[in-house]
Amino acid sequence: MKTIKIGSIGCGGRGTLVKNAHQPENGFIISAVSDLDENAFKEYKELCGDNIFTTNNYKDILKIDDIDVVFITTPDYLHEEMAINALKAGKAVYLEKPMAITIEGCDRILQTAFETGSKLYLGHNMRHFASVLKMKEIIDSGIIGDIQTVWCRHFINYGGDAYFKDWHSEQRYSNGLLLQKGAHDIDVMHWLAGGFTTKVSGMGKLSVYDKCSRRPTEQKGIVEWNDDNWPPLEQKDFSPEINVEDSSMIMMQLDNGVQMSYNQCHYAPDCTRNYTFIGTKGRIENIGDTGKCQVWVYTSRKSAFHDPDIKHQLFPVEGTHGGADPLIVNEFLNFVAKNIKTSTNPIAARYAVATGVKATESIRTGGGLLEIPKLSDEIINYFENGQQK
Ligand SMILES: NC(=O)c1ccc[n+]([C@@H]2O[C@H](COP(=O)([O-])OP(=O)(O)OC[C@H]3O[C@@H](n4cnc5c(N)ncnc54)[C@H](O)[C@@H]3O)[C@@H](O)[C@H]2O)c1
């Protein structure tokens, strides 16, 4: 069995996900890590041994011939450059969502993967959430008929802690939170509705966190989540520059006729995504998205609020992000080693970003309906064919 050697780029923060890939017993070894902050190496040394190669310059990892695979889990604005360089260096790439912060950036990544033949995989871990998979199974069974409309409300109680104190708060680094958070939700809605957005419009604004007190420019932003950080207007140490929306409402027209709406709020007291899919014979809704949660199915008509016809009870799964992180890492490793068919797809990741980008543009330019640029058939066919020419 050939050992597959792995490099981790951006190994603090979300990079802790990559530790799931260190599986010497299955032939996968993390042998190099890169981060600007050397403290991020500590946990990797404990897991993989002191001999692990460490560097502040990710390009050093790309120069190592026997590294087959890299995970890129750096901030969003670095994805495009790092992914393109890694693909050109012949590495198979696991790239965190959102794929990039512009549509052109996504398309350049896709084109590079197509030209080099290096494998590309996007970290849309929500495709492994038990609640999402249960909703997909119900929709695919046909019990609620043909999906016509989809709504999602995303309440984010940690928005002030996570997205308005560091790079996320600035358009130049994140573009907007319809990419950072919305890319997940839009991707789930596209996947379960069976289409991609062709036109989008939106309204949204920054109306809460711009009123909170800021940290000095020279002080580093500290991101710590705590339910005691409440109410939003009393919080402090926010980024000196905040120019992304803290609430957004968008409407989407899909290529298969389905229509969708998505609402995202970063100052809600609770924390959940609530999707509903309405078909020609019923409707489903998730109550909670990870851990102990439920999927409700309505298939009969009754007056007033009533209990669903079927309640599916779901239970906690071990692993971060509702058990999705170990699953997505294993799917990627098996894609690299055995070419398995994957549940996620770079084309879908690109359309999620493209929808977020155009929705954000609509919000910032008066709410008009904007078209999503299409990809060429050559690129679509390549990725839908499992990245084979
Ligand atoms: N799929 C998910 O559920 C999920 C969850 C959280 C974050 N994310 C994504 O993961 C990515 C990282 O998010 P985060 O919250 O960990 O961000 P972060 O700001 O904590 O950064 C992650 C790490 O990257 C390092 N880094 C920054 N610049 C670097 C460079 N030039 N070279 C090497 N390392 C560098 C930082 O030091 C840090 O350790 C983002 O794209 C985010 O959207 C995905």
The ligand as a Gaussian input file, in Angstrom:
#p B3LYP/6-31G(d) Opt

LIG

0 1
 N      -16.702000      23.982000       6.598000
 C      -16.854000      24.518000       7.794000
 O      -17.678000      24.092000       8.579000
 C      -15.974000      25.679000       8.192000
 C      -15.968000      26.120000       9.514000
 C      -15.134000      27.186000       9.853000
 C      -14.339000      27.794000       8.891000
 N      -14.397000      27.333000       7.604000
 C      -13.522000      27.934000       6.564000
 O      -12.166000      27.634000       6.911000
 C      -11.318000      28.698000       6.510000
 C      -10.497000      29.162000       7.712000
 O      -11.378000      29.737000       8.659000
 P      -10.870000      30.037000      10.144000
 O      -12.060000      30.479000      10.888000
 O      -10.093000      28.881000      10.648000
 O       -9.919000      31.289000       9.883000
 P       -8.693000      31.802000      10.754000
 O       -8.599000      33.251000      10.587000
 O       -8.788000      31.244000      12.133000
 O       -7.432000      31.184000       9.972000
 C       -7.101000      29.839000       9.894000
 C       -5.606000      29.667000       9.979000
 O       -4.960000      30.105000       8.775000
 C       -3.715000      30.683000       9.144000
 N       -3.190000      31.513000       8.064000
 C       -3.560000      32.764000       7.706000
 N       -2.821000      33.173000       6.662000
 C       -1.973000      32.164000       6.328000
 C       -0.959000      31.985000       5.341000
 N       -0.657000      32.934000       4.456000
 N       -0.278000      30.811000       5.325000
 C       -0.557000      29.826000       6.214000
 N       -1.493000      29.951000       7.180000
 C       -2.195000      31.105000       7.234000
 C       -4.056000      31.439000      10.417000
 O       -2.888000      31.722000      11.169000
 C       -4.951000      30.446000      11.122000
 O       -4.216000      29.534000      11.921000
 C      -12.217000      29.781000       5.932000
 O      -12.211000      29.693000       4.542000
 C      -13.590000      29.437000       6.470000
 O      -14.615000      29.824000       5.594000
 C      -15.176000      26.279000       7.255000

